[in-house]
């Protein structure tokens, strides 16, 4: 989704997790410059999704709330 890719890197980095590949995984080398991954602990849980959306768009986003 274009809106998520356009979020500033500093904000994406706040989606962190102690578990590998759970949280934001950004471009880390020349081979994977176009790869980004976002991990959500429980995507079927409303509060989890809302928390993620508030982290990415602290001022709100019409599609996510």
C-alpha distance (Angstrom), angle and dihedral (degrees) to the residues before:
residue distance angle dihedral
X1 . . .
X2 3.77 . .
X3 3.82 95.3 .
X4 3.81 92.7 57.1
X5 3.80 94.4 47.1
X6 3.82 89.4 51.9
X7 3.83 93.4 56.7
X8 3.84 109.1 112.4
X9 3.81 114.4 -97.4
X10 3.81 91.6 -122.4
X11 3.81 89.6 61.4
X12 3.82 93.9 43.2
X13 3.80 89.5 54.3
X14 3.81 88.6 61.7
X15 3.81 87.8 69.6
X16 3.79 90.2 82.6
X17 3.79 133.1 152.6
X18 3.79 134.2 -177.4
X19 3.82 88.5 -133.4
X20 3.83 115.7 85.1
X21 3.82 114.1 -102.5
X22 3.81 92.7 6.0
X23 3.78 105.8 114.9
X24 3.76 130.0 17.1
X25 3.79 116.9 -16.2
X26 3.77 110.9 -173.9
X27 3.78 136.8 -175.0
X28 3.78 104.8 -59.3
X29 3.81 105.1 171.6
X30 3.79 143.8 7.9
X31 3.81 91.8 -86.2
X32 3.80 95.8 55.7
X33 3.81 102.6 36.9
X34 3.79 91.2 129.6
X35 3.81 97.2 46.6
X36 3.79 124.0 101.5
X37 3.76 127.7 161.8
X38 3.79 131.7 -169.5
X39 3.77 122.3 -162.1
X40 3.77 122.6 -157.4
X41 3.78 117.5 -167.9
X42 3.80 95.2 -141.3
X43 3.79 113.4 4.1
X44 3.81 91.6 -179.3
X45 3.81 91.5 59.5
X46 3.82 115.3 90.0
X47 3.81 94.0 -148.5
X48 3.81 91.7 50.8
X49 3.80 92.4 51.8
X50 3.81 92.0 44.2
X51 3.80 90.9 50.7
X52 3.82 90.5 50.8
X53 3.81 91.9 48.0
X54 3.81 91.5 49.4
X55 3.79 89.7 50.6
X56 3.81 93.2 50.9
X57 3.82 96.5 38.4
X58 3.83 109.0 25.1
X59 3.82 90.3 172.7
X60 3.79 92.1 51.8
X61 3.78 136.1 -98.9
X62 3.81 122.2 -132.2
X63 3.81 95.3 -136.5
X64 3.76 95.1 50.5
X65 3.81 103.0 44.4
